[in-house]
Amino acid sequence: MTNETHITGHYADGGLFDRLRSLLIEDGADPDNPSIDDLAPYDQFHGRAIEATRELADLFDPGADAHLLDIGSGIGGPARYLADRFGCRVTGIDLTAEFVDVARRLTDLVGLSGRVDFVQGNALSMPFHEASFDGAYSMNVSMNIADKDAFYREVRRVLRPGAPLILSELASGGAGEVDYPTPWAETEDASFLVSVDETVAGLERAGFLVERVRDATDENLAFGKRSKEMLDRGEKPPHRGVHLIHGPALAKTATGNTAKGIRSGNLVPVEVLCRRRG
Ligand SMILES: C[S@@+](CC[C@H](N)C(=O)[O-])C[C@H]1O[C@@H](n2cnc3c(N)ncnc32)[C@H](O)[C@@H]1O
């Protein structure tokens, strides 16, 4: 198995769009005409769901004429949110073909196809010209990428000089072993965690100026506590993307392992804002 099929096999099983439609119906939403808010519990496939996407977007100030790149765009929730909030264009790229297909269909359903598009491809070799984008971001993706230096260099290549890059992801806290499965990897073989310091050093080596690093451990723990309280009250939790993609059994173990890692300090949710040097 190649590394690519190892990664995409973890995420895709062919029935995603139909499962999402059923969940929307269960929620009382119209699956043929969903709003961005209807999709938000399902289409944000990272810790703290839409809350983390809003905070990432707070770091951007793109004009309506800006073109952003979403690296590892999943089923497109973050891309649609940013395009809707700023009126800008967003292109997403993702390795998993099924995610790209679902991302396009959902974007069409919410009427954003004119400004948000998706391509299937590898973040290490993107089919874009040099300096094509005014900004880029990536949410919970680099944990699947072994060669971080090649990843950062490739992102730098497609960004205009001075353009921002925001990474929102999990770093290794170095306090001990992480238990698998997690939402991003069934086994340790598909997980490539590095420390915050290694991330910053790698970005600087690739030609980025790191402007800000935020440890979001407390926010993650608070979100987990709120979600548990909602479940205890018999309500649906705000983040249901892992359930949608992996099914309830794997989702329970995977989110439990992530929560345990964050509580113990083995996993550090981190947001890094950097800028492409001239
Ligand atoms: C945990 S999901 C996050 C999806 C999306 N960023 C979000 O937050 O909703 C990780 C995504 O990264 C994608 N991915 C992993 N390695 C990749 C690579 N080398 N190039 C492009 N996409 C990749 C996977 O296919 C998956 O969609």
The ligand as a Gaussian input file, in Angstrom:
#p B3LYP/6-31G(d) Opt

LIG

0 1
 C       -8.728000      15.501000       9.356000
 S       -9.114000      15.825000       7.678000
 C       -9.343000      17.613000       7.702000
 C      -10.174000      18.131000       6.545000
 C      -10.430000      19.627000       6.513000
 N       -9.186000      20.370000       6.567000
 C      -11.325000      20.062000       7.660000
 O      -10.776000      20.557000       8.646000
 O      -12.550000      19.892000       7.565000
 C       -7.520000      15.669000       6.889000
 C       -7.611000      15.830000       5.387000
 O       -6.295000      15.935000       4.849000
 C       -6.283000      15.264000       3.609000
 N       -4.877000      14.956000       3.293000
 C       -4.022000      14.174000       3.986000
 N       -2.803000      14.159000       3.395000
 C       -2.896000      14.967000       2.300000
 C       -1.993000      15.358000       1.284000
 N       -0.730000      14.906000       1.259000
 N       -2.425000      16.196000       0.326000
 C       -3.707000      16.654000       0.326000
 N       -4.607000      16.304000       1.264000
 C       -4.223000      15.479000       2.245000
 C       -7.165000      14.057000       3.825000
 O       -7.623000      13.500000       2.632000
 C       -8.284000      14.672000       4.675000
 O       -9.297000      15.208000       3.876000

